[in-house]
Amino acid sequence: MSRRRSRRLAVPGAEQGVNAFKAEVMRKEGYAVDPAHPDDVKYEVAKSLGVPLTPGDNGHLTTEDAGHVGGKIGGSMVREMIRLAQEKLSEKQP
């Protein structure tokens, strides 16, 4: 039996901003991103990693395969957030 997790953000209404940020980061990583459907970049990432991710049920995927896709996207987003934070901090120093 599969368990579906709720993927709501802690801040209501932040989905649009997070999706735009994801699209920007993944574009910088060299992936084609449809601005109307930025979350679909996961399929392109999966394809580049050799992971058979498809729309719909992916119960056949191993946790490791799913982690490779999510890690590639999430890792890129975290690196960019750290870079932006460091940039902001350096602007505030005299």
C-alpha positions in Angstrom: 0.0 0.0 0.0 1.5 3.4 -1.0 1.3 6.3 1.3 0.7 9.7 -0.2 2.4 12.6 1.6 0.9 16.1 1.7 3.3 18.5 0.1 1.9 21.7 1.4 4.3 24.6 2.1 4.4 26.1 5.6 3.5 29.6 4.1 0.1 29.6 2.4 0.3 31.0 -1.1 4.1 30.5 -1.5 3.7 27.7 -4.1 4.0 30.1 -7.0 7.2 31.7 -5.7 8.8 28.3 -5.0 7.9 26.9 -8.4 9.3 30.0 -10.1 12.5 29.7 -8.0 12.8 26.0 -8.9 12.3 26.8 -12.6 15.0 29.5 -12.5 17.5 27.2 -10.7 16.9 24.3 -13.0 17.2 26.5 -16.1 20.6 27.6 -14.8 21.4 23.9 -14.4 20.7 23.4 -18.1 17.3 21.8 -18.1 14.4 23.0 -20.3 11.7 24.3 -18.1 8.1 25.0 -19.2 7.2 28.2 -17.3 3.5 27.0 -17.2 4.5 23.7 -15.5 7.9 24.2 -13.7 7.3 21.1 -11.6 7.5 18.9 -14.7 11.3 19.5 -14.9 11.5 16.4 -12.6 10.7 14.2 -15.6 13.6 15.7 -17.6 15.9 15.3 -14.6 14.8 11.7 -14.2 15.5 11.0 -17.8 19.0 12.5 -17.7 19.7 10.3 -14.6 18.2 7.1 -16.2 15.3 6.9 -13.8 12.0 5.7 -15.3 9.8 8.4 -13.7 6.5 8.9 -15.4 3.3 11.0 -14.7 1.0 9.0 -12.5 1.8 6.0 -10.3 5.5 5.4 -9.8 5.2 2.7 -7.2 7.8 0.6 -9.1 10.5 3.1 -8.4 13.0 2.4 -5.7 13.6 4.9 -2.9 17.1 5.3 -4.2 15.9 6.2 -7.7 13.3 8.7 -6.4 16.0 10.2 -4.1 18.4 10.7 -7.0 15.8 12.8 -8.8 14.7 14.8 -5.7 18.2 15.2 -4.6 19.3 16.7 -7.9 16.6 19.2 -7.8 16.6 20.0 -4.1 20.4 20.1 -3.9 20.5 22.6 -6.7 17.9 24.7 -5.0 19.7 24.6 -1.6 23.0 25.6 -3.2 21.4 28.5 -4.9 19.7 29.6 -1.6 23.0 29.5 0.2 24.7 31.5 -2.6 22.0 34.1 -2.4 22.2 34.3 1.4 26.0 34.7 1.3 25.6 37.4 -1.4 23.1 39.3 0.9 25.4 39.0 3.9 28.4 40.3 2.0 26.4 43.3 0.8 25.7 44.3 4.5 29.3 44.2 5.6 31.2 47.5 5.5 
